[in-house]
Amino acid sequence: MCLVAISTVEIRPASGSAAVLRTRLEALLANLNRTSGCAAYRLACKSGPGDTWILTGYWDSTERMTAHFDLPCLARLFELLVQRLIVGLRFGTFFVPSPIERAVGVAVPGHLESPRPG
């Protein structure tokens, strides 16, 4: 499998919503892992003030990643906003450069790059 893209959602929980939010996000994660066509979805919690949750999808197809943005289950994130369990969402999409792009040092807009030795 060749990883071609990564999608992320940073989720800022409302004060006091951590336990309920964790349950809802874990259910969403299970649904995404079953239905999205993603190679893998992961959920992590950044410890510290605000305890931001990060939902990350690892993709071997940009077409499947793009199509998954229309899945009904993703609307649950916005439902959590309406229910005031979340106070902020930030979405990101990153493309992984191909071995050829890395070898010739081509920077493609929106692609992840490994640090080069200086």
C-alpha atoms as one frame of an Amber mdcrd trajectory, in Angstrom:
protein
   0.000   0.000   0.000   1.281   3.440  -0.916   0.080   6.340   1.206  -0.928
   9.299  -0.996  -2.852  11.599   1.341  -3.745  12.350   4.943  -6.918  14.060
   6.140  -7.244  15.565   9.598  -9.907  17.139  11.767  -8.870  18.974  14.912
 -11.776  18.989  17.356 -11.915  21.431  20.271 -14.326  20.150  22.928 -16.632
  22.349  24.942 -15.879  22.576  28.635 -17.225  19.534  30.477 -18.021  17.526
  27.333 -14.975  15.221  27.253 -16.663  11.959  28.318 -19.689  12.308  26.032
 -17.528  13.570  23.178 -15.111  10.644  23.470 -18.004   8.174  23.157 -19.441
   9.962  20.124 -16.056  10.302  18.394 -15.212   6.635  18.978 -18.546   5.654
  17.370 -17.769   7.942  14.418 -14.276   6.429  14.144 -15.695   2.897  14.010
 -18.166   3.964  11.311 -15.444   5.683   9.258 -13.167   2.648   9.472 -16.033
   0.484   8.135 -17.397   2.744   5.404 -14.932   5.389   4.231 -12.574   3.373
   2.029  -9.732   4.780   4.116  -6.620   2.675   4.734  -6.972   3.582   8.436
  -8.621   6.194  10.616  -7.194   7.061  14.046  -8.375   9.212  16.937  -5.929
  10.856  19.334  -6.336  13.306  22.186  -3.722  16.003  22.710  -3.297  16.313
  26.469  -3.238  19.708  28.028  -5.360  22.821  28.098  -8.360  22.339  25.852
  -7.625  18.636  25.214  -7.910  18.884  21.427  -8.974  15.682  19.663  -7.425
  14.828  16.289  -9.177  12.509  13.842  -6.723  11.389  11.142  -7.389   9.424
   7.951  -4.604   7.744   5.965  -5.389   7.310   2.281  -4.028   5.189  -0.567
  -6.400   6.879  -3.049  -7.160  10.580  -3.423 -10.408   9.642  -5.189 -11.663
   7.670  -2.162 -10.591  10.473   0.165 -12.490  13.066  -1.870 -15.586  10.846
  -2.109 -15.633  10.200   1.648 -16.162  13.908   2.390 -19.786  13.367   1.259
 -20.473  10.514   3.704 -23.540  11.156   5.869 -21.662  10.059   9.004 -19.338
  13.078   8.719 -22.354  15.320   9.308 -22.186  14.064  12.910 -19.265  16.413
  13.498 -21.514  19.366  12.726 -24.286  17.881  14.884 -21.806  17.889  17.783
 -21.281  21.607  17.145 -25.025  22.257  17.202 -25.292  20.241  20.440 -22.497
  22.452  21.865 -20.235  19.501  22.625 -17.604  21.017  20.304 -16.502  24.644
  20.143 -14.270  24.381  17.095 -13.331  22.244  14.106 -10.325  22.639  11.825
  -9.943  20.499   8.713  -6.728  19.693   6.867  -5.739  17.664   3.836  -2.149
  16.810   2.987  -0.737  15.004  -0.022   2.301  12.760   0.280   4.910  13.304
  -2.449   5.629  10.332  -4.675   9.067   8.691  -4.570   9.903  10.461  -7.852
   8.907  13.865  -6.439  11.056  13.194  -3.375  14.025  12.003  -5.466  14.111
  15.068  -7.690  13.189  17.466  -4.902  10.014  18.727  -6.533   7.781  20.553
  -4.082   4.123  20.077  -4.929   1.720  22.569  -3.284  -0.152  20.947  -0.402
   2.234  18.004  -0.225   3.986  16.889   2.918   7.726  17.162   2.769  10.385
  15.489   4.842  13.018  17.796   6.266  16.131  17.736   4.126  19.532  17.512
   5.710  21.077  20.973   5.713
